[in-house]
């Protein structure tokens, strides 16, 4: 019997959010060629949720980012994915550690889990 090996798995990226600051990293989705070529995200939407535990029903307040609510902006042919959580929202964060994943949805409705990992909150001193 022949077996197949699946290569497509979500990448692992652990992130730190600094409480009281604007969280706005920009990621670039590329293929595996050398040099890497950006994946065209024209027609895609995206969503990301932060939860205390993966099995929790509710996500952290302010921890849902989508292309519809302005928390994620996709850069079309540049392949960029800009995330945004405002300083007002991160100020209200009280968790120590949480989990997240980021999914892309193509125009046909196919969902790709792009990255997953932990979120650590770096608490602020100056407020």
C-alpha positions in Angstrom: 0.0 0.0 0.0 1.3 3.4 -0.9 1.4 6.2 1.6 1.3 9.9 1.1 3.1 12.5 3.0 1.3 15.8 3.7 3.7 18.7 3.6 1.3 21.6 4.1 1.1 22.4 7.8 0.6 25.7 9.5 3.8 27.5 10.4 4.7 28.0 14.0 5.2 31.6 15.2 5.1 32.6 18.8 4.3 36.3 19.3 4.7 38.9 22.1 2.2 41.7 22.5 3.3 44.7 24.5 0.5 45.9 26.7 -0.5 49.5 26.1 1.2 49.7 22.7 -0.1 49.3 19.1 0.5 45.8 17.8 1.0 46.1 14.1 3.4 43.5 12.5 3.4 43.0 8.8 4.0 39.4 7.6 4.7 38.3 4.0 3.2 35.0 2.7 5.7 33.5 0.2 6.3 30.3 -1.6 9.2 27.9 -0.9 11.3 29.0 -3.9 14.7 30.7 -3.6 14.4 33.6 -3.7 10.9 33.5 -2.2 8.1 34.8 -4.3 5.1 36.5 -2.6 1.7 34.7 -2.8 -0.9 36.8 -4.5 -3.7 37.4 -1.8 -6.0 39.3 -4.1 -9.6 38.0 -3.4 -8.6 36.5 -0.1 -10.0 37.3 3.4 -8.4 36.5 6.7 -9.2 35.9 10.3 -7.3 35.5 13.5 -8.5 34.8 17.1 -6.7 34.8 20.4 -8.0 32.5 23.1 -6.7 31.6 26.5 -6.9 27.9 25.6 -7.5 26.4 22.2 -10.6 24.7 23.5 -12.2 27.9 24.9 -15.4 28.9 23.2 -14.9 32.6 23.7 -11.9 34.5 22.3 -10.2 37.3 24.3 -12.0 40.6 24.0 -10.3 42.6 21.3 -8.6 39.3 20.2 -10.6 38.8 17.0 -9.0 40.3 13.9 -10.5 40.0 10.5 -10.3 41.7 7.1 -13.9 42.8 7.8 -13.2 44.6 11.1 -10.0 46.2 10.0 -7.8 44.1 12.2 -6.2 42.5 9.2 -5.2 44.1 5.9 -4.1 42.0 3.0 -1.6 43.4 0.4 -2.7 41.7 -2.8 0.2 40.7 -5.1 2.7 41.8 -2.5 1.5 38.9 -0.3 1.6 41.0 2.9 -0.7 40.5 5.9 -0.8 43.5 8.3 -2.2 42.9 11.7 -3.6 45.6 13.9 -4.6 45.7 17.6 -4.8 49.3 18.9 -3.1 50.5 22.1 -6.5 51.0 23.7 -7.2 47.3 23.2 -3.8 46.0 24.3 -4.0 48.2 27.5 -7.1 46.2 28.5 -5.4 42.8 28.0 -4.9 40.9 31.3 -3.8 37.4 30.1 -0.3 36.1 30.7 -0.3 33.6 27.9 -2.8 32.6 25.2 -3.0 30.8 21.8 -3.9 32.0 18.3 -4.0 31.0 14.7 -4.3 33.0 11.5 -6.4 31.7 8.6 -6.7 32.8 5.0 -9.8 32.1 3.0 -9.7 32.2 -0.8 -12.5 33.4 -3.1 -13.7 29.8 -3.4 -14.1 29.4 0.3 -11.0 27.2 0.8 -9.5 27.9 4.3 -5.8 27.7 4.9 -4.4 27.8 8.4 -1.3 29.8 7.8 0.3 30.2 11.2 -0.4 29.2 14.8 1.4 29.7 18.1 1.3 31.3 21.5 0.8 34.9 22.5 2.6 36.2 25.5 1.6 39.5 27.0 4.5 41.8 28.1 2.8 43.9 30.8 3.5 47.6 30.8 4.9 49.7 33.7 4.2 53.2 32.3 0.5 53.9 32.2 
